[in-house]
Amino acid sequence: MKRVFIRLKRYLLYFISLIMRTFLPIRKGRVLFWATLGKDYGCNPMYLSKYIVNNENKFDVWWMFIKGVNTSNLEPNEKIVWYGTIKYLYILNTAEYLITNHRTLPRFFFWKKRKGQKYIMTWHGSMAIKRIEKDAIESIGEDYVNTAKKDSLNCDLMISDSKFFTELIKKSFWYDGEILKTTIPRNQKFYEIDKYQTIRKKVLDFYGRNINQGYFIVLYAPTFRQNHDVEPYIIKWDVLRKVIESKYGKKVIVLMRLHPNLLKEIDTDALIKEDFIKNASVYNDMQELMVAADMLITDYSSTMFEFSMMQKPCFLYMPDRQTYDRGFYFKLSELPFAQSESIQELISDIGKYDMKTYLEKIHTFIDTRFGLYEKCNGCAKVCEWMKQHALQ
C-alpha cells in the first residue's frame, strides 16, 4: 500500500510540474541551486551563490534541499525550498537559471527543461586523476551513462580551469556546448592569500581550538573504496603525530575528511579515537579545510592537485596500491608527490620532505599536464555569462 501511495504521489507531482511549465511564465533573474542532488550546501554552487547574493542585485536566489540537510550556513538572501513540495515545483519551473555540480536525472527532479531556462553544470572537480564519465564507462553502469547523456543535452554551460579539463569535457562528457574557461568557483579561496588566517581561525574555532596556540593542522582526506573496507583508512596516528610534531615543532591536530559516499556506509568510530583527531566530514566546506591545513595526506583523490596549488606539502598514503584500480589518467609513479604503502614509508617521506624540491616537482607537473588558465574571479565570469544570456 505504501509503495502504491508513493507512486501515486510521484504521478501527481509530474502532472503538477507539467501544468506549471505549460502555463507559468519564467521569472527573469530567478536562480535555483542544488548540490549533490540536494544533499549538500557546498562545492561550486555554494561559492557562486554566495558571490551572487553579496555582489549582485539582479538575481533571486533559491536553494533546493532534501529533508535533513543542515542549512544553517546559508546567507540571509539565499532562500530555501524543500524537494518534493509544490513550492519546489513552482521555483523549479519558473527559474531562469538552474545551477548544480552533479548529473541531474530529470525524472527524479520532476523537471523538463523549458525554452528560456539556462542549465549550468559546474561539476565537482577539474584536475582529475581517476578516470571519469566516458573514460570509465565499463564501471559506471548503463543507467548513469543514460543520465549523463540526457544531462549534457540539457546543459548550456560547463566550466573549466585548465586545458586538461577542457579537453576532458569535450572528449568524455557527451557534451559539445559552451565551456567557460576560468577559475572554478570553489577554488577562488586558494588565490585569496590575505584571507588565509581568517579561514584558519574559523576552522580552529569550529573544533574548539585557539589559533594562538600555534597548531599544525594535518588534513587527512582519502577517497572511497567500492567495497567500503575501513582497513585502508587506519593510520597509526599516535606514532605519526610525534614525527610531525618533532619536524615542525608544533602541536598536531588531525582533521579527518571522509568521502561523502562513505559516511552512511562505514563505522567511523574505529578511525576517530584520539582527541587530537577531529571529524572533518561534518564541516561543510572542503576548500576552507584545505586553506586552513598545513599538510594534506590523501591517496587517489584529486584534492592532491588542488591542495598543491597553495604550495603546501601533500603526501600519498596508499596501503592498497597493489589492488586499487579505478583507472587513472596518469601513472602513479609520474605524480609529483611522495607515495607510501606503509606507515614506516609515510614517516620516512615526511621526515625527508624538502620544500624546494617539492615545489619544483608540482609546478612542472601541473604546468605540463594541466595547463591552468589565468587566475581570475570565476564567480564574476559566470555571473557575466548569466547576464549576457538573460531573458530580454
Solvent accessible surface area in square Angstrom, and as a share of the most:
residue,aa,sasa,rsa
1,M,196,0.88
2,K,156,0.66
3,R,186,0.68
4,V,83,0.47
5,F,131,0.55
6,I,85,0.43
7,R,137,0.50
8,L,110,0.55
9,K,99,0.42
10,R,72,0.26
11,Y,130,0.50
12,L,102,0.51
13,L,11,0.05
14,Y,67,0.26
15,F,117,0.49
16,I,37,0.19
17,S,0,0.00
18,L,81,0.40
19,I,71,0.36
20,M,23,0.10
21,R,54,0.20
22,T,81,0.47
23,F,146,0.61
24,L,55,0.27
25,P,94,0.59
26,I,30,0.15
27,R,117,0.43
28,K,130,0.55
29,G,6,0.06
30,R,13,0.05
31,V,0,0.00
32,L,0,0.00
33,F,0,0.00
34,W,0,0.00
35,A,0,0.00
36,T,41,0.24
37,L,47,0.23
38,G,0,0.00
39,K,119,0.51
40,D,49,0.25
41,Y,6,0.02
42,G,1,0.01
43,C,23,0.14
44,N,0,0.00
45,P,0,0.00
46,M,4,0.02
47,Y,20,0.08
48,L,0,0.00
49,S,0,0.00
50,K,46,0.20
51,Y,47,0.18
52,I,1,0.01
53,V,22,0.13
54,N,97,0.50
55,N,89,0.46
56,E,40,0.18
57,N,142,0.73
58,K,140,0.59
59,F,30,0.13
60,D,38,0.20
61,V,4,0.02
62,W,21,0.08
63,W,0,0.00
64,M,0,0.00
65,F,0,0.00
66,I,52,0.26
67,K,170,0.72
68,G,81,0.78
69,V,26,0.15
70,N,105,0.54
71,T,32,0.18
72,S,90,0.58
73,N,71,0.36
74,L,28,0.14
75,E,45,0.20
76,P,129,0.81
77,N,98,0.50
78,E,8,0.04
79,K,83,0.35
80,I,55,0.28
81,V,2,0.01
82,W,90,0.32
83,Y,45,0.17
84,G,16,0.15
85,T,51,0.30
86,I,91,0.46
87,K,108,0.46
88,Y,0,0.00
89,L,0,0.00
90,Y,72,0.27
91,I,2,0.01
92,L,0,0.00
93,N,0,0.00
94,T,2,0.01
95,A,0,0.00
96,E,0,0.00
97,Y,1,0.00
98,L,0,0.00
99,I,0,0.00
100,T,0,0.00
101,N,4,0.02
102,H,50,0.22
103,R,7,0.03
104,T,0,0.00
105,L,49,0.24
106,P,26,0.16
107,R,152,0.55
108,F,68,0.28
109,F,0,0.00
110,F,6,0.03
111,W,9,0.03
112,K,132,0.56
113,K,56,0.24
114,R,41,0.15
115,K,199,0.84
116,G,22,0.21
117,Q,5,0.02
118,K,20,0.09
119,Y,0,0.00
120,I,0,0.00
121,M,0,0.00
122,T,1,0.01
123,W,15,0.05
124,H,72,0.32
125,G,11,0.10
126,S,5,0.03
127,M,2,0.01
128,A,12,0.10
129,I,1,0.01
130,K,26,0.11
131,R,86,0.32
132,I,35,0.18
133,E,6,0.03
134,K,83,0.35
135,D,39,0.20
136,A,9,0.07
137,I,83,0.42
138,E,173,0.78
139,S,81,0.52
140,I,49,0.25
141,G,37,0.35
142,E,135,0.61
143,D,119,0.62
144,Y,61,0.23
145,V,13,0.08
146,N,65,0.33
147,T,21,0.12
148,A,0,0.00
149,K,87,0.37
150,K,112,0.47
151,D,1,0.00
152,S,6,0.04
153,L,152,0.76
154,N,29,0.15
155,C,12,0.07
156,D,45,0.23
157,L,0,0.00
158,M,1,0.00
159,I,0,0.00
160,S,0,0.00
161,D,9,0.05
162,S,0,0.00
163,K,133,0.56
164,F,37,0.15
165,F,1,0.01
166,T,4,0.02
167,E,100,0.45
168,L,4,0.02
169,I,0,0.00
170,K,117,0.49
171,K,114,0.48
172,S,0,0.00
173,F,0,0.00
174,W,54,0.19
175,Y,10,0.04
176,D,147,0.76
177,G,38,0.36
178,E,79,0.35
179,I,27,0.14
180,L,31,0.16
181,K,110,0.47
182,T,0,0.00
183,T,7,0.04
184,I,1,0.00
185,P,0,0.00
186,R,28,0.10
187,N,1,0.00
188,Q,27,0.12
189,K,34,0.14
190,F,6,0.03
191,Y,56,0.21
192,E,46,0.21
193,I,126,0.64
194,D,122,0.63
195,K,98,0.41
196,Y,45,0.17
197,Q,115,0.51
198,T,97,0.56
199,I,11,0.06
200,R,30,0.11
201,K,99,0.42
202,K,110,0.46
203,V,1,0.00
204,L,3,0.01
205,D,75,0.39
206,F,109,0.45
207,Y,28,0.10
208,G,61,0.58
209,R,50,0.18
210,N,77,0.40
211,I,33,0.17
212,N,133,0.68
213,Q,116,0.52
214,G,32,0.30
215,Y,13,0.05
216,F,12,0.05
217,I,0,0.00
218,V,0,0.00
219,L,0,0.00
220,Y,3,0.01
221,A,5,0.04
222,P,5,0.03
223,T,4,0.02
224,F,30,0.13
225,R,11,0.04
226,Q,126,0.56
227,N,113,0.58
228,H,67,0.30
229,D,59,0.31
230,V,35,0.20
231,E,114,0.51
232,P,12,0.08
233,Y,0,0.00
234,I,80,0.40
235,I,13,0.06
236,K,117,0.50
237,W,8,0.03
238,D,75,0.39
239,V,64,0.37
240,L,0,0.00
241,R,59,0.21
242,K,143,0.61
243,V,36,0.21
244,I,1,0.00
245,E,46,0.21
246,S,96,0.62
247,K,77,0.33
248,Y,64,0.24
249,G,67,0.65
250,K,95,0.40
251,K,113,0.48
252,V,2,0.01
253,I,2,0.01
254,V,0,0.00
255,L,2,0.01
256,M,1,0.01
257,R,42,0.15
258,L,5,0.02
259,H,54,0.24
260,P,93,0.58
261,N,77,0.40
262,L,0,0.00
263,L,74,0.37
264,K,196,0.83
265,E,97,0.44
266,I,21,0.11
267,D,93,0.48
268,T,35,0.20
269,D,102,0.53
270,A,51,0.39
271,L,9,0.04
272,I,43,0.22
273,K,156,0.66
274,E,64,0.29
275,D,107,0.56
276,F,15,0.06
277,I,5,0.03
278,K,35,0.15
279,N,52,0.27
280,A,0,0.00
281,S,21,0.14
282,V,96,0.55
283,Y,9,0.03
284,N,47,0.24
285,D,8,0.04
286,M,32,0.14
287,Q,5,0.02
288,E,12,0.05
289,L,0,0.00
290,M,0,0.00
291,V,7,0.04
292,A,0,0.00
293,A,1,0.01
294,D,33,0.17
295,M,0,0.00
296,L,0,0.00
297,I,0,0.00
298,T,0,0.00
299,D,2,0.01
300,Y,1,0.00
301,S,15,0.10
302,S,31,0.20
303,T,20,0.12
304,M,0,0.00
305,F,0,0.00
306,E,6,0.03
307,F,0,0.00
308,S,1,0.01
309,M,34,0.15
310,M,19,0.09
311,Q,80,0.35
312,K,33,0.14
313,P,15,0.10
314,C,2,0.01
315,F,4,0.02
316,L,0,0.00
317,Y,14,0.05
318,M,0,0.00
319,P,49,0.31
320,D,27,0.14
321,R,65,0.24
322,Q,143,0.64
323,T,116,0.67
324,Y,25,0.09
325,D,115,0.60
326,R,58,0.21
327,G,21,0.20
328,F,36,0.15
329,Y,38,0.14
330,F,15,0.06
331,K,146,0.62
332,L,20,0.10
333,S,85,0.55
334,E,72,0.33
335,L,10,0.05
336,P,13,0.08
337,F,9,0.04
338,A,41,0.32
339,Q,42,0.18
340,S,0,0.00
341,E,62,0.28
342,S,37,0.24
343,I,15,0.08
344,Q,119,0.53
345,E,83,0.37
346,L,1,0.00
347,I,41,0.21
348,S,50,0.32
349,D,25,0.13
350,I,0,0.00
351,G,44,0.42
352,K,146,0.62
353,Y,43,0.16
354,D,74,0.38
355,M,106,0.47
356,K,147,0.62
357,T,63,0.37
358,Y,16,0.06
359,L,30,0.15
360,E,96,0.43
361,K,110,0.47
362,I,1,0.01
363,H,80,0.36
364,T,85,0.49
365,F,15,0.06
366,I,13,0.07
367,D,98,0.51
368,T,100,0.58
369,R,94,0.34
370,F,3,0.01
371,G,17,0.16
372,L,58,0.29
373,Y,53,0.20
374,E,145,0.65
375,K,133,0.56
376,C,38,0.23
377,N,59,0.30
378,G,0,0.00
379,C,7,0.04
380,A,34,0.26
381,K,94,0.40
382,V,0,0.00
383,C,2,0.01
384,E,84,0.38
385,W,12,0.04
386,M,0,0.00
387,K,69,0.29
388,Q,121,0.54
389,H,75,0.34
390,A,22,0.17
391,L,52,0.26
392,Q,203,0.90
